[in-house]
Amino acid sequence: MRPFPGIPYDYPPAAAYYLAEASIYGLFLLCLMDARRRSHHDLAYLLGGVLFGVMLEYLNIAANTGYVYGRFVIMLGKAPKDVPLCIGIGWGIIMYTARLVTNARPWTPVVSAAADALLAFLIDLGMDVVAYRLHMWHWDWESRHLDPLTGQWFGIPYGNFYGWLCVVFCYSFFFRLLERRLNAWAIAPAAVLLSQGALWLLIHTLRHFVNQVFGWPTKVLFIAALVILLAIWRGRRGSATEPLPAVAWLVPAWFHGYFGSWFFLGGFSGENPLLTGWTVFFLLAGSVVLWRVHRTGSTGY
């Protein structure tokens, strides 16, 4: 019997989970060493991002938002409402390495936060459709009477993408806003609390409002947020002010490479030509960004 109705894929070999979890912990250690070498602010940003990521996932699961996690080695909470530690750490390292790229540019906090959100979102576009089919996490499409492989974005809710943009933008923006006003170790908790409040307004209150008043689905809100962030970032240039460490491209390279490989190894590429076309496009787009980061060495993207 397959793990979930409507999804024609068994669980992958256990090594798929073990390798993903171990790799994320290893990348976290590299980010930790880099942050310690840089400054207390960078270290606080990384650790605050991990805390924020764990809180986000735990609160979402506790609030019955319609998805559950697969079984990893280190889980926080009580099953079935428990969260893999590596997911929270994944949030932290993705946000940290995006900040490394944008901090190398002379941009305002708003522009930097928009670019951080777009960089993180590019990773998610190539990751979620694969991790979902590997049963690393699962959305409850059955209760919505939608096909779990074609519902919304090939089984990924548009609300998930909207959430990614909001989460990364809010944490990045509030941390940068407070950076010159508070002690390094007070910034992260304050940024997390402010971000949680902003997310409540953006994800719950605003989404409910536009749905009830205008009848707009979450897809419209997601597209609007994406267009706004692209408009904020579009055309911004400037010479890099500091060299980028290898971890700035190593983290996104791992996410693109690992989940891109499983897209083909797991047989998902034969499921739907549109899914394959879009996934390959996003993997190529991510590769172009990484190539520019690696080629320039100190000029970001």
DAFENTA-V670599 format. One record per helix or strand of 3 or more residues. SS is the DSSP state (H for helix, E for strand). FROM is the first residue (numbers start at 1). TO is the last residue. Records with the same first field share a line. If there is no record, write none. Layout:
SS=FROM-TO ; FROM-TO
//
This chain:
H=14-38 ; 40-62 ; 85-103 ; 109-133 ; 142-144 ; 151-154 ; 158-178 ; 184-213 ; 218-233 ; 247-265 ; 268-270 ; 273-296
E=67-69 ; 75-78 ; 81-84 ; 137-139
//
